Each structure stands twice: as structure tokens, then as C-alpha cells.
Amino acid sequence: MAMVMTGLPGTSAPAPRCVTGFQIQVTHHYPPPGDTSCSGVGCCRTTISQGLPAYGVQLKDLNQTEAAYAGKGKPISSRLLSGAAFIVDREWFTGINVGAMQNSTFGDFGSPYRSRRSSPKVTRVPTVLEWWLDVKSDRDLVVLDPHSVSGWRCMSLNSFAANIGGAVNKVRCNCSDGYEGNPYIIHGCQDIDECQLPVYPCVHGTCINMPGTYRCATKKRIISLPGLITAIAVTAGFGLLFSLMGAAKITNKLKQRRAKKLRQKFFKKNHGLLLQQLISSNNDIAERTRIFSLEELEQATNKFDHNRILGGGGHGTVYKGILSDQRIVAIKKAKIIVQREIDQFINEVVILSQTNHRNVVKLFGCCLETEVPLLVYEFISNGALSFHLHGQSENPLSWKDRLRIALETARAIACLHSAASISVYHRDIKCANILLTDTLTSKVSDFGASRSIAIDETGILTAVQGTYGYLDPEYYYTSRLTEKSDVYSFGVILAELLTRVTPVFSSHSSEGTSLASHFVSHIRDNRFSDILDAQIVEEGGAEDAEVVARLAEACLSLKGEERPTMRQVETVLEDVQNSRVNLSSQITRVNRNATNDQPYKGSKGGEETRLYSLEKEFIESSEIPR
């Protein structure tokens, strides 16, 4: 038996043919119950050709017995010819569905076959209808549209025609987005009201329908006039606040930038680069001295708080500071001085950084980021010698402590004068500049007026500077600063230690009496006991005090050439402290030292006076009985 599908007469498409080897009357062969292939034994299939306007189905006996079924005639008796033809989706007609169809077809040919088939009969099959419009033959349903991708649209407005399978002549119509209906009739595509959909499209607003789309409008809020005014005021207030904060921040940044530039300017002006080079070139100096930033010192002194002031003088104010490493320091903030003295500042810092004496206040470093450099010294906690001599100290200094303080101070000044390659003249030796530690060890401080001088020179012309009562008269009248100027000032300190009288005091005859002249006149009139501190007499130090008084008299000589050097002063004080000579020999030695000094001649000839040699001291000491 064969099944043949043919097109209607007049069509040019070839008729597909499906031939099966199933022979009902001769062999009575049925496909096996598990067969799902439809490979030609009792079952065959073929694809319907495209382009057919209609089709027909013929069942033909291989013995040329025909039966036709084209929708008009009736099928022949099943005793003569039996079979079934149907249209089905190609994707569906595979596998188990093929077996189900064969069960439905051959299950009617007797109970033995039906008993072997347990699948239910299939009475319906899925069919896919693929169709489209031909732009040539269906011109009454499509309209040219140059704005469309395919170049066509359908009868209804708001529609478009899409190409099918990439063919330009095959299109299918659809309504545009936002429209629905039948695109093949006029006005068939109608607007969709999105605002009426089950899911409201505008969650935070009001839906407004528009042709082909919709719009979400913000919900209007009814605000009362007072509330509106309040909202505007609050907004304006915040705006003004933020504006002021922004302006303040910008102003602060500009100030910081200007301050940074100014610090850099002062650093260069104060020879910071040169000082950095000098410190880094010497490991010993680098270990003891450093250059501080202004920010570090401001933090250490709480921005130079008034409560941190330790004291002040003619050269500046001293503040107590605490560094980041918890070291307590004294920070000297100098007063405004002339540029000439600022230029010499770096030399003074280098000299002090090179001076490593136990009785000289240590210089930890400096800051060059201010107009006048800042100095950072070690902090001495027990105050100045002037406080213990003339202040309200509960524990007056004993004679033994006074003698030791005088000796330590003399050693420090002598070191500054002669122990370095460049001599340093302090120029402001006074009790207020001699600090005492907790153990009453003396520390010479305040080198603001100090001047350096080459080792081969004996003096320097400079502006007179010092403290009234301690100032060398010869230096005052000649403006020539020598090492003997410090000797004179030290002589005043010796007089203070012996009498506990201030350098300038009020007497019966005068309101501003000089201790120096008053002391010398009493020594020369043999009335020393009248001005000697009674505590020294009580402690049994009168004899040693008379030797120190003769030494002070020599230091207070009006002529610098008649004064001893600080090295000579140091030697005499050492002898007194150690009680190595008796009173007469000590007095003789003091007078001899002053007499042997050569007068200053402005040349190297006076070097023997300034640099008192150890050899000369040894020879003179050997002549004095021990």
C-alpha cells in the first residue's frame, strides 16, 4: 500500500510521495509493538512542501486498487483498504509519540495486536500553522512605510510588519509597543491603558496614560505656608552654614599655605641649609643637636602658652616645653634683633653644639622657621643662683656650696675662653644666668649676647651689651669686648656669694649703689668683715672667704690688664676648695697672678696673658709653699 500526497491541479509544486511496504492482504505484517521509527514498515512520513495553496491525500493499493479521500468522497470499505493519514507537528512526531500513533491505528485489526498494546489511543495531534503575507500578492493588507525596518506596515496605524525568515517578500503584522488588537484592519491596534493594568506601574507617583506609553507624575504634597517658610528657612540656614564652613576651610588652607611659605623663607634666611650641612657633617654634633620644626615646639609649649614661661630677660623669653619623646626642655624665644645679629646666629649655634661641658647648659637644637631662631636647651629645675642668694629660698646656700658653685662656673667660663679653637665671650655673666640642678650643680646659660672670636685675637669692637651692675666699665667706655669683660662680671658674682647683696642696692648715701665699688672699697679699707655674710662666719669659712674676696677684688679691677684670666681664677678657687695653701700664700698668689699679666697691646703679644699655660701655672705653684 502507498500513501501519496498531491497538490491540486494547476499547481507547479511537485507532489511529495510516501511509500510503505505494508501489505494487508498478502503478508498481514504489522510493525513491532515497540517500533517508534516510522521507517516504512507500516508507517511512513513526509514533509509538506511550502507554497501549496491546498493539498490532497490518496491511499493507493499496491495492487492498483484505489480509494480517495479528498474531503468530498467516502472512504472504501475497511475490508478492502484500511489506514490513516494526518498532519502533525514535526517536532512532536518522534519517539514514543510515533508508537502511540501506531497503537491507535493498528489496534483495530484484531484483539491479539490490541492486547500487545497498552498505550491509550491518540485521538488528537498538535499541528503548527506557519503563515505570512506576501507583499506582492497581499498588497491590500500592507502599506509602504519607509520608517519601518522591513519597509512595510499593516492596515492599522500603530503597527509594523516584520520580515519572516529573512525573506524580504514575507512579512507578518504586529501592533506597536503600547498597543494591542488586530493589525490587519483599519484602526485595529488600540492604545493600552497601562494605568489600568493589574500591577500599578507608578509605585511612588501618579500614573498618567499617554498614546503608546505612560508617565509617572510626582505626587503633589500640600504644604502649609508656615511649614513652607520653616522649610525654606532651615534650607537657607544649612546652606549658609555650609558656605561659611567651606569659606573657613578654604581660608584656613590659604593661611596654612602662607605660613608654610613664610617658614621656608625664614629657614633660608636663618641659614638653615648651611646649618643642616654643618650638623650632618659631624657625627658628634648630629647626635647632640638637631633642627626642630616650629610645629614641634608649638606643640611642646602649647603654642607658647603664658603659663609655660619660666623667665625672661633682655634677650628673650624662656618657656618650659615637653618634647614628643617626653624630654623636658627650656625653649628660648628671642626678641626681635637686627639682621646683622641673625646672620651671626648660626656661628653661635655651632659653637654651643660643639661645647660639651658639664657646667654649660646643653643645647639640644634650634628652630629656624621663625623670624628670630628659637633655641632648645636642657631644662634645669632648681632655678637660678640669684633666687637662692637674694630670693625667698627656705634653704640658704652654705659656704661650701657657694664655693663649689663659683668653681664650677669658673671652669665653664674658662673652657669657653680657651679650650676651643674659637673663643666665646659670654658678655652677660650674672647670677640670673647661672642655673642650679637638684644637686646644686651650676650650669652657665643664656648665650644670647655671646660673641665668638678667633683664637689669635684678643678683643673685638661691638655694641655694648650686658646687665647693669655686672657690666665691665672698660668695655662700657671703649666698646672693646675682651675675655676680661667676663672676668669682671664673674668678680661681681664672687662678691654676691660673699655678701648676699644684689649688684645694685640702696644705701644710706645713695639709692643705686654699685656692689662692685662698695665691695672693693671695704676690702681696701680692711673692713671686709663688715660686709661678709654672717652665715659664712658661723660655718667657719671666714679665712677662705678672705682669699676669695682678694680674688674678687682682682677681678673687679677697673683696668682689664690687671685682672686675672678665668683659668687663673679657676686655679685659685680649686686651691681654696681643697685647702692646699694657707691664707698668706693664697693672697700672695692672687696678687702675683694679677701682676704677671701683660697689658693688652692689640697684638699677639698679649696672647700669653689670655692663654694662661699649664707650664707657667706649674712653675708658679712650685714656688708657693704647700
Summary of the structure (lengths in Angstrom):
residues: 626
radius of gyration: 61.6
end to end distance: 161.1
largest distance: 177.6
contacts: 1753
relative contact order: 0.05
helix: 38%
strand: 19%
